[in-house]
Amino acid sequence: MYSHIQADSNSAFLRFITAGENIEWDANNYCTALALERDGKAAQFNVFRFYTSAQPAHDLLTQVAREIDPAPINGLWTQRWEVVDLDAETIAANQAAQAAATLSAYDTVLTEHLDKTAQARRWDSRITLAVRAAYPNPWQADAKAFGTWMDTCNALAYQWMNEVQAGTRAMPVSTAAFLAALPPMVWPGPETV
């Protein structure tokens, strides 16, 4: 981590100085920048404290904040940034990565929604309930209805996700809107568990 900078004789940035770094300033001064400062010799060697600053706000998909040479701001040598537009290929890759992450999050939301719906009927998960559809049992009607509903939800969700990736459908504005667009679960009768 940088603690100081050194400027040249024209007060232009020369180099960063790492905290605790021993430097041979001249034949008589081999020490850290803090030691120079403590001994009152920092000005003699154009050594100044370095102050960090936050990156400026920028669009993470289309821009990057790049550090540039520090400069005196209000008398303090301060870290500076410039915001640079990314090339089209990088922007496209960033947008694709963001879309993939968003779709993965929606997939997780769908799975949680299916599980919560099964759990509302006192099953531990969507899988446990859906498996009951294959066997004659007191819960078979619930399991068949749930399995059909779950398949419908999955088919719709994956169709929508494919359309979003193809650019023919807009990304849902929220996970709540995504879930609201799915059909409701209609149970065939009263709870049997």
C-alpha positions, 0 to 999 in steps of 0.5 A: 500500500502506498503511503507517500509519493515523490515528485520531481523538481518541477512538482510533477509526479515521479513515483509511489512510495510503499509504506515502510519501504526503506529508500536511499534518498542520498548518501546520508539518508536511507530510511522510510518516507515516514522517517523523512517526514519525522526528521523534517526532510520530506520537503527536501526530497519532494516527498509527500503523503499520498491520499486515496480517493474513491473511484468515480461512479461509472457504468460497470458494463460499459466503462472502467475507472482507471487510475492515473497519476496523482496530483495535488488537490487542495494541497494534498497529493491525491489519487485520481481516476479517469473513466474510459469507455470499453470496446464493443466486444468487452461490453457485449461480454459484460452484458452476456455475463450479467444476463447469465448471472441474472438468469441463474438467479431467476432459476434459483428463485423458481426452484425456491418458489416450487419448494415453498409451494410444496412446503405450504402443503407440508412436504419438505420439497418439490421433489418429495411431493412430485415423486408421490404422483407415480404410486397409488397413495392418499397423496397421489392427486396432490402429487399429480396436480403439483407435478403438472403445475411444476412442469408447466412453470418450468417449461414457461420459465425456461422458454422465457429465459431462452427468449431473454437470451435471444433478445426477443423478450425483456428481462422481468423487472423483478423476481416478484414480477417473474413469479407473478407471471407464472400460473398459480398452483391449484390443489385438487382438494383439501390438504391430505398430509 
